[in-house]
Amino acid sequence: WLMYYTGATYGLTQQTGLASSYDLFHWFRWAGSPLYHPGSWAIWNAGQWSNCRDPELFHEEGSSEWYLLNSVSVAPDSLGGISHAISTNLGPWTDLGAFFVNDSNKVLESVQLVKRGDYYHLFFTEEGEQLISHISSPSFTGGWSKANRTYIDEGHACEITSIPGEPELWSLHSGLELIDGPRF
């Protein structure tokens, strides 16, 4: 098993790391971790708060390429965005720049990209909101716009999981109202 995760320094510099496990209970950090942070097109500096979190892997059937997407802030205006990097063997990763750039400084969190039929579907939550957004495009590399956005559910960090022979599984984080206030 492989797990791509967000690691952070005490200064909250975020980067993607990799760990592996044979039994899902004992995890071992890959010696090359951290293995990805965005290039100079993003606002990322070691030693200070820098977004590079919520790694998502995307693989299109029949392709030898894998894509790694992360939540980032895009230079020079600190707009929220999604980075993407490419690999043919799940690492090392080559940074390809911004995959999608938000029209505000809200980071696009917990992204997931899936392909169904002829369309690519991108799910995300805007930082500070508890609404899951969906946008789609007929092209992997373009046509992404919030103009066709729909809000599909309340919550955060949605995940669509395909299980062979079963219906797709939809899961998300949702806030709970407790006596002393909401918890997420």
C-alpha positions, -999 to +999 in steps of 0.1 A: +000+000+000+011+035-007+000+067+011+006+102-002+002+126+027+007+162+037+037+168+059+044+201+075+073+217+094+068+236+126+066+267+105+037+251+085+056+246+053+036+219+036+049+193+012+038+159-001+053+128+014+051+091+007+048+062+031+042+025+024+027-005+043+023-042+038-006-045+063-022-010+066-012-009+103+026-004+101+037+025+079+072+034+068+081+068+055+098+067+021+134+078+025+130+104-003+101+122+015+091+149+012+089+143-025+069+173-040+062+210-035+052+234-063+077+254-083+084+291-085+050+298-101+034+292-067+038+309-033+060+283-015+089+291+007+107+267+031+104+279+067+071+298+064+034+290+060+032+276+024+003+256+010+009+223-006-016+199+009-043+174+002-025+153-024-047+135-049-035+109-074-052+107-108-046+080-134-064+076-167-071+041-178-047+030-206-021+057-198+014+052-183+012+086-166+001+094-131-008+129-119-004+144-085-026+173-076-023+195-045-039+226-029-016+256-034-015+294-035-006+309-069+019+338-074+019+367-076-017+374-063-020+346-038-050+331-056-061+296-045-051+269-070-044+233-077-009+222-087-002+192-109+029+171-114+035+140-136+052+107-131+053+073-149+062+054-117+045+073-089+077+093-081+098+112-087+073+139-098+079+166-124+060+198-116+037+210-145+025+242-129-011+252-121-038+228-131-066+253-121-065+287-105-093+301-084-108+336-089-102+344-052-075+338-026-094+309-011-074+277-014-091+249-032-090+221-007-094+183-008-095+181-045-105+150-063-104+144-101-123+116-117-132+108-153-166+094-163-174+089-200-160+118-220-158+142-191-134+150-163-150+160-130-132+180-103-145+182-068-132+206-041-140+228-012-131+264-010-111+273+022-134+283+050-165+270+034-184+237+041-198+233+006-185+207-019-181+221-054-182+203-087-170+215-121-164+195-152-145+197-185-142+176-217-105+182-215-080+173-189-058+203-196-083+231-201-119+242-200-120+244-163-142+272-150-163+279-119-189+293-143-203+257-145-199+250-108-226+233-088-227+228-050-234+191-045-234+187-008-225+203+026-193+191+041-156+188+032-131+164+017-154+144-005-142+112-020-156+090-047-142+054-045-148+028-072-150-007-060-151-034-088-186-049-091-201-025-066-218+010-068-194+039-063-189+049-027-194+086-018-179+098+015-171+132+031-162+150+063-192+168+079-194+191+108-211+181+140-230+205+162-219+199+198-229+216+230-198+237+230-199+245+192-193+228+159-164+203+154-150+194+120 
